[in-house]
Amino acid sequence: MSTALTSTALTDLAEASTGVLVLVAVLWGAAAGALLPRAAYRFAAPEEEPWRDRCPAGHPVHGWLGRTVCRECGRAPCPATPSAARLAVATAVVCAVLAVATGTRPELAVWLLLTPVWVLLAAVDLRVRRLPDPLTLPLAAAALALLGLAALLPEHAGHWPTALYGALALGGGYFVLCLVNPAGMGFGDVKLALGAGAVLGWYGWPTLLLGTFAGFALGALYGGALVLARRAGRKTGIPFGPFLLAGTVAGLLVGAYAA
């Protein structure tokens, strides 16, 4: 009887701790996502153009975090930029599902820190089909560095050397695709694949393969839907970064559950 009561108590405690963890992840995601609109506006400059440092009326835009309300224009927001609410919701949802899948393992902190950057990259790529180097390259380095720290902590469920090999493998694979079909795959995707390969490789090669396949499958479904809706042709390019990142999150969810 006492053993059953103890088991029930431990189960209740685990469920309560998971609930608190998910709540913290949601709050973190919402707060971080709400700070992304200004960065999304500044980075969403067409290819070969410098990052935006002025609002449409010509007033300077200071800083990278916060809302897109120009100080000189009063309450007039910069146009065609994802709202703080949308970015906050998207970041909070991704953080929440990763928290549910990963639990209290130390790599969850890495996923939570990387998620706002993933959402920002997806938002910029969807708008101007550009993945900024100031985000993609540091993202890969940060992923490997943070996972290296997580590997030093107890109860982690990954393998850092495989994360490194995964980054090199996926980045190399995308590089080959870029050489074969430069119109369909850009160097921004190659650089983003380095970071994606690192986080997927943390849970092993099956997770890396699953996340990679999921990204291409989602991109193909989206492109096929556009063709069926006659909004694009078979050779129309689409921003692939969001699908690469969506596949990465999908792979992490499965890898974390299976770990």
SULTA-V732768 format. One record per backbone hydrogen bond with DSSP energy under -1.0 kcal/mol. CO is the residue of the C=O (numbers start at 1). NH is the residue of the N-H. E is the energy in kcal/mol with one decimal. If there is no record, write none. Layout:
co={CO & CO}
nh={NH & NH}
e={E & E}
//
This chain:
co={1 & 2 & 3 & 4 & 5 & 6 & 7 & 8 & 9 & 10 & 11 & 12 & 13 & 14 & 15 & 16 & 17 & 18 & 19 & 20 & 21 & 22 & 23 & 24 & 25 & 26 & 27 & 28 & 29 & 30 & 32 & 33 & 35 & 36 & 37 & 38 & 39 & 40 & 42 & 43 & 46 & 53 & 55 & 59 & 66 & 68 & 73 & 76 & 83 & 84 & 85 & 86 & 87 & 88 & 89 & 90 & 91 & 92 & 93 & 94 & 95 & 96 & 97 & 98 & 99 & 102 & 105 & 106 & 107 & 108 & 109 & 110 & 111 & 114 & 115 & 116 & 117 & 118 & 119 & 120 & 121 & 122 & 123 & 124 & 125 & 132 & 132 & 133 & 135 & 136 & 137 & 138 & 139 & 140 & 141 & 142 & 143 & 144 & 145 & 146 & 147 & 149 & 150 & 159 & 160 & 161 & 162 & 163 & 164 & 165 & 166 & 167 & 168 & 169 & 170 & 171 & 172 & 173 & 174 & 175 & 176 & 177 & 181 & 181 & 186 & 187 & 188 & 189 & 192 & 193 & 194 & 195 & 196 & 197 & 198 & 200 & 201 & 202 & 204 & 205 & 206 & 207 & 208 & 209 & 210 & 211 & 212 & 213 & 214 & 215 & 216 & 217 & 218 & 219 & 220 & 221 & 222 & 223 & 224 & 225 & 226 & 227 & 233 & 240 & 241 & 242 & 243 & 244 & 245 & 246 & 247 & 248 & 249 & 250 & 251 & 252 & 253 & 254 & 255}
nh={5 & 6 & 7 & 8 & 9 & 10 & 11 & 12 & 13 & 14 & 15 & 16 & 17 & 18 & 19 & 20 & 21 & 22 & 23 & 24 & 25 & 26 & 27 & 28 & 29 & 30 & 31 & 32 & 33 & 34 & 35 & 36 & 66 & 40 & 41 & 42 & 43 & 44 & 52 & 45 & 49 & 61 & 58 & 55 & 38 & 78 & 76 & 70 & 87 & 88 & 89 & 90 & 91 & 92 & 93 & 94 & 95 & 96 & 97 & 98 & 99 & 100 & 101 & 102 & 103 & 105 & 108 & 109 & 111 & 112 & 113 & 114 & 115 & 118 & 119 & 120 & 121 & 122 & 123 & 124 & 125 & 126 & 127 & 128 & 129 & 135 & 136 & 137 & 139 & 140 & 141 & 142 & 143 & 144 & 145 & 146 & 147 & 148 & 149 & 150 & 151 & 152 & 153 & 163 & 164 & 165 & 166 & 167 & 168 & 169 & 170 & 171 & 172 & 173 & 174 & 175 & 176 & 177 & 178 & 179 & 180 & 181 & 184 & 185 & 190 & 191 & 192 & 193 & 196 & 197 & 198 & 199 & 200 & 201 & 202 & 203 & 204 & 159 & 208 & 209 & 210 & 211 & 212 & 213 & 214 & 215 & 216 & 217 & 218 & 219 & 220 & 221 & 222 & 223 & 224 & 225 & 226 & 227 & 228 & 229 & 231 & 230 & 236 & 244 & 245 & 246 & 247 & 248 & 249 & 250 & 251 & 252 & 253 & 254 & 255 & 256 & 257 & 258 & 259}
e={-2.3 & -2.4 & -2.4 & -2.4 & -2.5 & -2.4 & -2.2 & -2.6 & -2.4 & -2.5 & -2.4 & -2.3 & -2.5 & -2.3 & -2.2 & -2.3 & -2.4 & -2.6 & -2.2 & -2.5 & -2.3 & -2.6 & -2.5 & -2.7 & -2.8 & -2.7 & -2.4 & -2.9 & -2.8 & -1.8 & -1.1 & -1.6 & -2.3 & -2.6 & -2.3 & -2.5 & -2.6 & -1.3 & -2.2 & -2.3 & -2.0 & -2.9 & -2.4 & -2.9 & -2.3 & -2.0 & -1.0 & -1.2 & -2.2 & -2.5 & -2.5 & -2.6 & -2.3 & -2.5 & -2.5 & -2.0 & -2.4 & -2.3 & -2.4 & -2.0 & -2.0 & -2.2 & -2.1 & -2.6 & -2.3 & -1.0 & -1.9 & -1.2 & -2.1 & -2.6 & -1.8 & -2.0 & -2.1 & -2.0 & -2.5 & -2.2 & -2.6 & -2.4 & -2.3 & -2.3 & -2.7 & -2.3 & -1.1 & -2.7 & -2.1 & -1.5 & -2.5 & -1.5 & -1.6 & -1.7 & -1.9 & -3.1 & -2.5 & -2.0 & -2.4 & -3.0 & -2.2 & -1.8 & -1.6 & -2.4 & -2.0 & -1.2 & -1.4 & -1.5 & -2.1 & -2.7 & -2.8 & -2.0 & -2.0 & -2.8 & -2.8 & -2.2 & -2.3 & -2.5 & -2.5 & -1.8 & -2.1 & -2.1 & -2.3 & -2.0 & -2.4 & -2.9 & -1.3 & -1.5 & -1.3 & -2.4 & -2.2 & -2.1 & -2.1 & -2.9 & -1.5 & -2.0 & -2.3 & -2.4 & -1.1 & -1.2 & -1.5 & -1.8 & -1.8 & -2.7 & -2.5 & -2.8 & -2.2 & -2.6 & -2.7 & -1.9 & -1.9 & -2.7 & -2.6 & -2.1 & -2.5 & -2.4 & -2.3 & -2.6 & -2.8 & -2.3 & -2.1 & -2.1 & -2.5 & -2.0 & -2.9 & -1.4 & -1.3 & -2.4 & -2.5 & -2.3 & -2.5 & -1.7 & -2.4 & -2.4 & -2.6 & -2.4 & -2.4 & -2.0 & -2.9 & -2.9 & -2.0 & -2.3 & -1.3}
//
